[in-house]
């Protein structure tokens, strides 16, 4: 098949490169009982690479590098003859030693990571009472904080009478059953 590169690590004896790409159509059920889909979402790319690691010392070094790359959880570029996938991470590593002493069969599963960027914007509006600019959604300056309101719950435990213990109260309730 050829060679693939996982970041700076190159695998030479690659037997299979299985690339999966897809699109998901989110479905929403409506009142009439059927499902609508109003957009498509691109799925992350997934790659399955089958390779053979050869040579007594070299195979151990390559496997250690693959394992280190997986455990680092750092995104890398996956490069093959078919496609280059940025921000890839090894999600699974399977190594099999067959009857040959100098080779390891290796299956590497790789998935693309989507890296999001986040930005925060504060919108300021004019407080009509003071004419000052205040953040939207917040309390204007000088407004006293609203004290939390206590609500009575029907599930709140009843306060025991002064001379009655909690155990006596439970026994009294059991007498009615």
N, CA and C atoms as a LAMMPS dump frame, in Angstrom:
ITEM: TIMESTEP
0
ITEM: NUMBER OF ATOMS
531
ITEM: BOX BOUNDS ff ff ff
-5.0000000000000000e+02 5.0000000000000000e+02
-5.0000000000000000e+02 5.0000000000000000e+02
-5.0000000000000000e+02 5.0000000000000000e+02
ITEM: ATOMS id mol type element x y z
1 1 1 N 0.841 -1.199 0
2 1 2 C 0 0 0
3 1 3 C 0.872 1.243 0
4 2 1 N 1.781 1.363 0.946
5 2 2 C 2.619 2.549 0.959
6 2 3 C 2.938 3.013 2.36
7 3 1 N 3.05 4.322 2.507
8 3 2 C 3.438 4.924 3.775
9 3 3 C 2.375 5.897 4.243
10 4 1 N 2.312 6.05 5.562
11 4 2 C 1.477 7.095 6.153
12 4 3 C 2.311 7.768 7.223
13 5 1 N 1.928 8.999 7.504
14 5 2 C 2.654 9.755 8.513
15 5 3 C 1.667 10.221 9.571
16 6 1 N 2.026 9.954 10.835
17 6 2 C 1.233 10.392 11.981
18 6 3 C 2.09 11.414 12.717
19 7 1 N 1.87 12.682 12.435
20 7 2 C 2.748 13.72 12.967
21 7 3 C 4.13 13.526 12.386
22 8 1 N 5.133 13.317 13.228
23 8 2 C 6.494 13.09 12.732
24 8 3 C 6.817 11.603 12.596
25 9 1 N 5.911 10.723 13.023
26 9 2 C 6.133 9.275 12.956
27 9 3 C 5.661 8.738 11.617
28 10 1 N 6.52 8.002 10.926
29 10 2 C 6.163 7.448 9.628
30 10 3 C 6.079 5.932 9.723
31 11 1 N 4.971 5.385 9.204
32 11 2 C 4.805 3.937 9.116
33 11 3 C 5.019 3.531 7.663
34 12 1 N 5.928 2.574 7.438
35 12 2 C 6.286 2.209 6.063
36 12 3 C 5.45 1.067 5.487
37 13 1 N 5.337 -0.032 6.199
38 13 2 C 4.665 -1.221 5.66
39 13 3 C 3.176 -1.181 5.978
40 14 1 N 2.457 -0.295 5.323
41 14 2 C 1.025 -0.115 5.57
42 14 3 C 0.25 -0.998 4.611
43 15 1 N -0.649 -1.823 5.171
44 15 2 C -1.437 -2.733 4.351
45 15 3 C -2.792 -2.136 3.975
46 16 1 N -3.452 -1.464 4.923
47 16 2 C -4.803 -0.933 4.691
48 16 3 C -4.923 0.443 5.323
49 17 1 N -5.521 1.372 4.578
50 17 2 C -5.929 2.655 5.14
51 17 3 C -7.413 2.771 4.845
52 18 1 N -8.215 2.758 5.891
53 18 2 C -9.669 2.806 5.763
54 18 3 C -10.132 4.165 6.287
55 19 1 N -10.547 5.053 5.395
56 19 2 C -10.971 6.408 5.743
57 19 3 C -12.488 6.484 5.708
58 20 1 N -13.086 6.978 6.795
59 20 2 C -14.536 7.12 6.872
60 20 3 C -14.885 8.586 7.04
61 21 1 N -15.717 9.076 6.145
62 21 2 C -16.247 10.444 6.22
63 21 3 C -17.76 10.333 6.144
64 22 1 N -18.475 11.254 6.744
65 22 2 C -19.927 11.176 6.694
66 22 3 C -20.586 12.484 7.063
67 23 1 N -21.896 12.503 6.858
68 23 2 C -22.732 13.648 7.194
69 23 3 C -23.938 13.108 7.955
70 24 1 N -24.312 13.755 9.043
71 24 2 C -25.486 13.368 9.824
72 24 3 C -26.604 14.36 9.564
73 25 1 N -27.794 13.832 9.39
74 25 2 C -28.974 14.675 9.242
75 25 3 C -29.755 14.62 10.553
76 26 1 N -29.68 15.667 11.381
77 26 2 C -30.452 15.659 12.629
78 26 3 C -31.946 15.619 12.318
79 27 1 N -32.684 14.8 13.046
80 27 2 C -34.121 14.637 12.786
81 27 3 C -34.909 15.108 13.985
82 28 1 N -35.977 15.826 13.714
83 28 2 C -36.843 16.364 14.755
84 28 3 C -38.269 15.909 14.474
85 29 1 N -38.89 15.249 15.448
86 29 2 C -40.262 14.773 15.27
87 29 3 C -41.218 15.965 15.421
88 30 1 N -42.198 16.033 14.53
89 30 2 C -43.193 17.105 14.577
90 30 3 C -44.544 16.525 14.976
91 31 1 N -45.513 17.397 15.146
92 31 2 C -46.833 16.99 15.646
93 31 3 C -47.49 15.913 14.793
94 32 1 N -47.286 15.931 13.485
95 32 2 C -47.939 14.961 12.605
96 32 3 C -47.316 13.576 12.701
97 33 1 N -46.212 13.428 13.455
98 33 2 C -45.62 12.112 13.663
99 33 3 C -44.456 11.788 12.75
100 34 1 N -44.143 12.631 11.802
101 34 2 C -42.984 12.342 10.96
102 34 3 C -41.82 13.235 11.357
103 35 1 N -40.646 12.912 10.847
104 35 2 C -39.436 13.629 11.244
105 35 3 C -38.999 14.601 10.164
106 36 1 N -38.544 15.767 10.614
107 36 2 C -38.009 16.786 9.719
108 36 3 C -36.506 16.905 9.941
109 37 1 N -35.817 17.284 8.899
110 37 2 C -34.394 17.572 9.01
111 37 3 C -34.151 18.854 8.244
112 38 1 N -33.576 19.858 8.934
113 38 2 C -33.415 21.144 8.286
114 38 3 C -31.96 21.509 8.004
115 39 1 N -31.012 20.629 8.351
116 39 2 C -29.613 20.906 8.047
117 39 3 C -28.803 19.605 8.138
118 40 1 N -27.571 19.668 7.693
119 40 2 C -26.661 18.521 7.735
120 40 3 C -25.422 18.907 8.54
121 41 1 N -24.904 17.956 9.318
122 41 2 C -23.732 18.19 10.147
123 41 3 C -22.625 17.253 9.685
124 42 1 N -21.474 17.822 9.361
125 42 2 C -20.339 17.006 8.926
126 42 3 C -19.758 16.27 10.124
127 43 1 N -19.576 14.958 9.984
128 43 2 C -18.983 14.154 11.05
129 43 3 C -17.467 14.254 10.988
130 44 1 N -16.84 13.96 12.115
131 44 2 C -15.379 13.954 12.151
132 44 3 C -14.855 12.789 11.331
133 45 1 N -13.716 13.001 10.69
134 45 2 C -13.095 11.94 9.903
135 45 3 C -12.537 10.873 10.829
136 46 1 N -12.665 9.611 10.415
137 46 2 C -12.11 8.484 11.158
138 46 3 C -11.246 7.671 10.205
139 47 1 N -10.1 7.215 10.713
140 47 2 C -9.166 6.45 9.892
141 47 3 C -8.771 5.194 10.653
142 48 1 N -8.694 4.106 9.939
143 48 2 C -8.189 2.845 10.493
144 48 3 C -7.016 2.42 9.627
145 49 1 N -5.848 2.302 10.258
146 49 2 C -4.622 1.963 9.541
147 49 3 C -4.142 0.604 10.03
148 50 1 N -3.899 -0.319 9.088
149 50 2 C -3.283 -1.602 9.404
150 50 3 C -1.878 -1.571 8.837
151 51 1 N -0.906 -1.801 9.71
152 51 2 C 0.493 -1.751 9.275
153 51 3 C 1.254 -2.908 9.905
154 52 1 N 2.43 -3.181 9.356
155 52 2 C 3.316 -4.195 9.903
156 52 3 C 4.583 -3.492 10.357
157 53 1 N 4.923 -3.693 11.624
158 53 2 C 6.155 -3.14 12.17
159 53 3 C 7.199 -4.245 12.1
160 54 1 N 8.325 -3.963 11.438
161 54 2 C 9.328 -4.999 11.202
162 54 3 C 10.648 -4.66 11.882
163 55 1 N 11.444 -5.701 12.102
164 55 2 C 12.756 -5.53 12.715
165 55 3 C 12.649 -5.627 14.224
166 56 1 N 13.552 -6.344 14.844
167 56 2 C 13.46 -6.592 16.281
168 56 3 C 13.499 -5.304 17.083
169 57 1 N 14.493 -4.468 16.882
170 57 2 C 14.611 -3.23 17.649
171 57 3 C 13.684 -2.153 17.101
172 58 1 N 13.597 -2.074 15.786
173 58 2 C 12.805 -1.017 15.153
174 58 3 C 11.323 -1.142 15.487
175 59 1 N 10.789 -2.366 15.519
176 59 2 C 9.354 -2.541 15.802
177 59 3 C 9.025 -2.101 17.227
178 60 1 N 9.918 -2.386 18.17
179 60 2 C 9.693 -1.963 19.555
180 60 3 C 9.716 -0.445 19.673
181 61 1 N 10.637 0.199 18.951
182 61 2 C 10.718 1.657 18.975
183 61 3 C 9.477 2.294 18.351
184 62 1 N 9.033 1.749 17.212
185 62 2 C 7.84 2.301 16.535
186 62 3 C 6.607 2.137 17.421
187 63 1 N 6.469 0.947 18.033
188 63 2 C 5.321 0.731 18.905
189 63 3 C 5.351 1.703 20.084
190 64 1 N 6.517 1.893 20.687
191 64 2 C 6.645 2.828 21.808
192 64 3 C 6.285 4.248 21.363
193 65 1 N 6.684 4.626 20.142
194 65 2 C 6.349 5.959 19.629
195 65 3 C 4.841 6.086 19.393
196 66 1 N 4.215 5.031 18.858
197 66 2 C 2.769 5.051 18.648
198 66 3 C 2.032 5.181 19.984
199 67 1 N 2.476 4.403 20.959
200 67 2 C 1.846 4.443 22.269
201 67 3 C 2.017 5.819 22.923
202 68 1 N 3.198 6.378 22.796
203 68 2 C 3.453 7.71 23.36
204 68 3 C 2.595 8.762 22.667
205 69 1 N 2.438 8.651 21.351
206 69 2 C 1.612 9.591 20.602
207 69 3 C 0.156 9.487 21.046
208 70 1 N -0.331 8.278 21.288
209 70 2 C -1.704 8.094 21.74
210 70 3 C -1.891 8.657 23.147
211 71 1 N -0.974 8.332 24.052
212 71 2 C -1.119 8.758 25.441
213 71 3 C -0.894 10.257 25.635
214 72 1 N -0.199 10.896 24.699
215 72 2 C 0.003 12.346 24.807
216 72 3 C -1.288 13.114 24.563
217 73 1 N -2.225 12.518 23.82
218 73 2 C -3.525 13.127 23.503
219 73 3 C -3.378 14.443 22.749
220 74 1 N -2.217 14.658 22.153
221 74 2 C -1.967 15.878 21.389
222 74 3 C -2.358 15.667 19.921
223 75 1 N -3.114 16.591 19.336
224 75 2 C -3.474 16.459 17.921
225 75 3 C -2.245 16.545 17.01
226 76 1 N -2.293 15.792 15.915
227 76 2 C -1.229 15.778 14.915
228 76 3 C -1.88 15.738 13.537
229 77 1 N -1.077 15.902 12.492
230 77 2 C -1.578 15.782 11.125
231 77 3 C -1.384 14.36 10.648
232 78 1 N -2.462 13.755 10.148
233 78 2 C -2.385 12.43 9.536
234 78 3 C -2.244 12.653 8.034
235 79 1 N -1.202 12.069 7.431
236 79 2 C -0.951 12.269 6.001
237 79 3 C -0.87 10.902 5.338
238 80 1 N -1.672 10.717 4.28
239 80 2 C -1.616 9.5 3.47
240 80 3 C -1.698 9.898 2.007
241 81 1 N -1.665 8.895 1.122
242 81 2 C -1.804 9.174 -0.308
243 81 3 C -3.194 9.706 -0.633
244 82 1 N -4.173 9.306 0.155
245 82 2 C -5.566 9.666 -0.119
246 82 3 C -5.933 11.032 0.427
247 83 1 N -5.497 11.307 1.664
248 83 2 C -6.002 12.512 2.329
249 83 3 C -5.082 12.949 3.448
250 84 1 N -5.073 14.228 3.732
251 84 2 C -4.412 14.782 4.908
252 84 3 C -5.506 15.225 5.871
253 85 1 N -5.412 14.77 7.104
254 85 2 C -6.411 15.117 8.109
255 85 3 C -5.709 15.868 9.236
256 86 1 N -6.02 17.145 9.397
257 86 2 C -5.412 17.898 10.511
258 86 3 C -6.1 17.559 11.825
259 87 1 N -5.429 17.833 12.935
260 87 2 C -5.986 17.659 14.278
261 87 3 C -6.512 16.25 14.516
262 88 1 N -5.667 15.261 14.242
263 88 2 C -6.039 13.866 14.457
264 88 3 C -5.45 13.378 15.778
265 89 1 N -6.14 12.408 16.397
266 89 2 C -5.699 11.816 17.653
267 89 3 C -5.886 10.302 17.551
268 90 1 N -4.913 9.546 18.069
269 90 2 C -5.059 8.085 18.097
270 90 3 C -6.045 7.741 19.208
271 91 1 N -7.134 7.048 18.843
272 91 2 C -8.14 6.671 19.827
273 91 3 C -7.998 5.218 20.257
274 92 1 N -7.352 4.387 19.447
275 92 2 C -7.183 2.979 19.792
276 92 3 C -5.941 2.446 19.106
277 93 1 N -5.224 1.595 19.815
278 93 2 C -3.995 0.998 19.298
279 93 3 C -4.049 -0.491 19.618
280 94 1 N -4.011 -1.326 18.583
281 94 2 C -4.075 -2.773 18.764
282 94 3 C -2.859 -3.387 18.085
283 95 1 N -2.08 -4.157 18.849
284 95 2 C -0.873 -4.774 18.308
285 95 3 C -0.976 -6.28 18.491
286 96 1 N -0.686 -7.03 17.42
287 96 2 C -0.722 -8.486 17.456
288 96 3 C 0.618 -9.027 17
289 97 1 N 1.165 -9.941 17.784
290 97 2 C 2.4 -10.61 17.367
291 97 3 C 2.003 -11.98 16.84
292 98 1 N 2.288 -12.218 15.566
293 98 2 C 1.955 -13.516 14.986
294 98 3 C 3.156 -14.452 15.089
295 99 1 N 3.203 -15.504 14.277
296 99 2 C 4.251 -16.515 14.4
297 99 3 C 5.637 -16.025 13.971
298 100 1 N 5.726 -14.898 13.305
299 100 2 C 7.029 -14.351 12.945
300 100 3 C 7.593 -13.557 14.123
301 101 1 N 8.836 -13.781 14.47
302 101 2 C 9.438 -13.116 15.619
303 101 3 C 9.85 -11.68 15.33
304 102 1 N 10.011 -11.325 14.071
305 102 2 C 10.521 -9.999 13.729
306 102 3 C 9.445 -9.005 13.301
307 103 1 N 8.171 -9.396 13.386
308 103 2 C 7.113 -8.479 12.94
309 103 3 C 6.004 -8.364 13.983
310 104 1 N 5.362 -7.218 13.967
311 104 2 C 4.153 -6.97 14.749
312 104 3 C 3.099 -6.424 13.798
313 105 1 N 1.9 -7.002 13.856
314 105 2 C 0.788 -6.42 13.106
315 105 3 C 0.141 -5.378 13.998
316 106 1 N -0.141 -4.234 13.43
317 106 2 C -0.58 -3.088 14.218
318 106 3 C -1.821 -2.477 13.564
319 107 1 N -2.856 -2.232 14.37
320 107 2 C -4.05 -1.524 13.903
321 107 3 C -4.149 -0.239 14.714
322 108 1 N -4.156 0.888 14.021
323 108 2 C -4.222 2.203 14.653
324 108 3 C -5.523 2.869 14.219
325 109 1 N -6.37 3.228 15.201
326 109 2 C -7.605 3.946 14.898
327 109 3 C -7.401 5.407 15.266
328 110 1 N -7.742 6.268 14.324
329 110 2 C -7.486 7.705 14.449
330 110 3 C -8.795 8.439 14.208
331 111 1 N -9.003 9.501 14.968
332 111 2 C -10.208 10.311 14.788
333 111 3 C -9.83 11.781 14.791
334 112 1 N -10.488 12.528 13.942
335 112 2 C -10.23 13.962 13.85
336 112 3 C -10.878 14.68 15.027
337 113 1 N -10.18 15.669 15.557
338 113 2 C -10.679 16.479 16.663
339 113 3 C -11.055 17.844 16.097
340 114 1 N -12.233 18.305 16.444
341 114 2 C -12.63 19.652 16.051
342 114 3 C -12.269 20.59 17.189
343 115 1 N -11.502 21.601 16.895
344 115 2 C -11.078 22.556 17.907
345 115 3 C -11.915 23.819 17.753
346 116 1 N -12.629 24.152 18.806
347 116 2 C -13.523 25.31 18.759
348 116 3 C -12.81 26.547 19.288
349 117 1 N -13.212 27.682 18.794
350 117 2 C -12.722 28.948 19.32
351 117 3 C -13.894 29.629 20.02
352 118 1 N -13.613 30.245 21.132
353 118 2 C -14.657 30.881 21.934
354 118 3 C -14.314 32.352 22.1
355 119 1 N -15.324 33.191 21.975
356 119 2 C -15.115 34.606 22.239
357 119 3 C -16.28 35.108 23.085
358 120 1 N -15.993 36.083 23.911
359 120 2 C -17.007 36.654 24.795
360 120 3 C -17.136 38.139 24.468
361 121 1 N -18.367 38.579 24.305
362 121 2 C -18.63 39.987 24.017
363 121 3 C -19.571 40.532 25.083
364 122 1 N -19.213 41.662 25.645
365 122 2 C -20.071 42.317 26.631
366 122 3 C -20.791 43.458 25.935
367 123 1 N -22.088 43.445 26.032
368 123 2 C -22.908 44.499 25.433
369 123 3 C -23.304 45.456 26.555
370 124 1 N -23.086 46.714 26.327
371 124 2 C -23.409 47.715 27.35
372 124 3 C -24.611 48.545 26.859
373 125 1 N -25.512 48.807 27.776
374 125 2 C -26.67 49.643 27.461
375 125 3 C -26.717 50.799 28.458
376 126 1 N -27.481 51.81 28.107
377 126 2 C -27.586 52.98 28.977
378 126 3 C -28.7 52.767 29.993
379 127 1 N -28.381 52.98 31.273
380 127 2 C -29.366 52.899 32.345
381 127 3 C -30.204 54.173 32.281
382 128 1 N -31.523 54.068 32.047
383 128 2 C -32.341 55.281 31.904
384 128 3 C -32.385 56.128 33.175
385 129 1 N -32.23 55.512 34.352
386 129 2 C -32.314 56.279 35.603
387 129 3 C -31.064 57.12 35.829
388 130 1 N -29.892 56.585 35.489
389 130 2 C -28.649 57.301 35.794
390 130 3 C -27.933 57.823 34.557
391 131 1 N -28.264 57.277 33.39
392 131 2 C -27.575 57.681 32.168
393 131 3 C -26.217 57.003 32.001
394 132 1 N -25.856 56.084 32.922
395 132 2 C -24.582 55.39 32.834
396 132 3 C -24.692 54.161 31.945
397 133 1 N -23.554 53.791 31.364
398 133 2 C -23.48 52.562 30.577
399 133 3 C -23.309 51.38 31.528
400 134 1 N -24.168 50.382 31.426
401 134 2 C -24.093 49.188 32.277
402 134 3 C -24.131 47.95 31.388
403 135 1 N -23.549 46.829 31.864
404 135 2 C -23.63 45.59 31.08
405 135 3 C -25.076 45.142 30.936
406 136 1 N -25.447 44.701 29.751
407 136 2 C -26.809 44.229 29.51
408 136 3 C -27.059 42.971 30.333
409 137 1 N -28.239 42.889 30.925
410 137 2 C -28.604 41.712 31.698
411 137 3 C -28.184 41.791 33.143
412 138 1 N -27.35 42.721 33.503
413 138 2 C -26.897 42.843 34.884
414 138 3 C -27.709 43.866 35.633
415 139 1 N -27.479 43.937 36.907
416 139 2 C -28.136 44.945 37.733
417 139 3 C -27.409 46.272 37.545
418 140 1 N -28.138 47.382 37.466
419 140 2 C -27.477 48.676 37.359
420 140 3 C -26.682 48.974 38.634
421 141 1 N -25.618 49.778 38.519
422 141 2 C -24.843 50.116 39.712
423 141 3 C -25.714 50.811 40.742
424 142 1 N -25.461 50.531 42.003
425 142 2 C -26.208 51.158 43.085
426 142 3 C -27.478 50.43 43.449
427 143 1 N -27.848 49.389 42.709
428 143 2 C -29.044 48.626 43.04
429 143 3 C -28.706 47.652 44.16
430 144 1 N -29.442 47.682 45.262
431 144 2 C -29.135 46.744 46.344
432 144 3 C -29.435 45.312 45.905
433 145 1 N -28.63 44.364 46.369
434 145 2 C -28.876 42.978 45.976
435 145 3 C -30.202 42.477 46.522
436 146 1 N -30.856 41.634 45.755
437 146 2 C -32.124 41.066 46.175
438 146 3 C -31.854 39.908 47.119
439 147 1 N -32.403 39.953 48.339
440 147 2 C -32.151 38.839 49.261
441 147 3 C -32.861 37.581 48.783
442 148 1 N -32.247 36.41 49.024
443 148 2 C -32.91 35.17 48.608
444 148 3 C -34.196 34.977 49.394
445 149 1 N -35.201 34.491 48.741
446 149 2 C -36.489 34.301 49.373
447 149 3 C -36.611 32.851 49.817
448 150 1 N -37.031 32.669 51.062
449 150 2 C -37.222 31.326 51.576
450 150 3 C -38.607 30.858 51.184
451 151 1 N -38.666 29.634 50.7
452 151 2 C -39.948 29.072 50.307
453 151 3 C -40.269 27.915 51.218
454 152 1 N -41.528 27.805 51.567
455 152 2 C -41.983 26.678 52.374
456 152 3 C -42.185 25.496 51.435
457 153 1 N -41.717 24.347 51.835
458 153 2 C -41.893 23.141 51.039
459 153 3 C -42.79 22.19 51.796
460 154 1 N -43.65 21.52 51.081
461 154 2 C -44.518 20.561 51.753
462 154 3 C -43.726 19.352 52.232
463 155 1 N -42.498 19.207 51.725
464 155 2 C -41.652 18.086 52.115
465 155 3 C -40.655 18.45 53.212
466 156 1 N -40.688 19.676 53.658
467 156 2 C -39.751 20.111 54.693
468 156 3 C -40.067 19.373 55.99
469 157 1 N -39.034 18.948 56.73
470 157 2 C -39.301 18.235 57.98
471 157 3 C -39.957 19.154 59.002
472 158 1 N -40.858 18.569 59.752
473 158 2 C -41.526 19.348 60.783
474 158 3 C -40.576 19.514 61.956
475 159 1 N -40.67 20.646 62.61
476 159 2 C -39.831 20.895 63.771
477 159 3 C -40.393 20.115 64.951
478 160 1 N -39.558 19.35 65.647
479 160 2 C -40.077 18.622 66.81
480 160 3 C -40.41 19.592 67.937
481 161 1 N -41.374 19.194 68.766
482 161 2 C -41.708 20.01 69.931
483 161 3 C -40.514 19.992 70.865
484 162 1 N -40.479 20.959 71.766
485 162 2 C -39.297 21.137 72.597
486 162 3 C -38.952 19.914 73.428
487 163 1 N -39.938 19.241 73.981
488 163 2 C -39.637 18.112 74.848
489 163 3 C -39.734 16.769 74.125
490 164 1 N -39.934 16.793 72.812
491 164 2 C -40.098 15.558 72.043
492 164 3 C -38.872 15.334 71.157
493 165 1 N -38.32 14.131 71.168
494 165 2 C -37.163 13.827 70.329
495 165 3 C -37.625 13.389 68.946
496 166 1 N -36.718 13.332 68.031
497 166 2 C -37.051 12.912 66.66
498 166 3 C -37.486 11.455 66.636
499 167 1 N -36.933 10.635 67.532
500 167 2 C -37.301 9.226 67.584
501 167 3 C -38.732 9.064 68.081
502 168 1 N -39.115 9.869 69.076
503 168 2 C -40.492 9.825 69.57
504 168 3 C -41.476 10.205 68.473
505 169 1 N -41.103 11.159 67.661
506 169 2 C -41.976 11.614 66.578
507 169 3 C -42.206 10.501 65.559
508 170 1 N -41.144 9.734 65.245
509 170 2 C -41.27 8.625 64.296
510 170 3 C -42.152 7.534 64.88
511 171 1 N -41.963 7.233 66.145
512 171 2 C -42.781 6.212 66.805
513 171 3 C -44.244 6.618 66.799
514 172 1 N -44.534 7.895 67.032
515 172 2 C -45.915 8.383 67.001
516 172 3 C -46.536 8.193 65.637
517 173 1 N -45.766 8.438 64.557
518 173 2 C -46.284 8.272 63.206
519 173 3 C -46.558 6.814 62.902
520 174 1 N -45.704 5.922 63.41
521 174 2 C -45.89 4.491 63.159
522 174 3 C -47.109 3.944 63.892
523 175 1 N -47.515 4.556 64.975
524 175 2 C -48.681 4.107 65.734
525 175 3 C -49.966 4.222 64.896
526 176 1 N -50.004 5.205 63.985
527 176 2 C -51.195 5.4 63.158
528 176 3 C -51.313 4.351 62.064
529 177 1 N -50.247 3.671 61.727
530 177 2 C -50.274 2.663 60.661
531 177 3 C -50.667 1.382 61.257
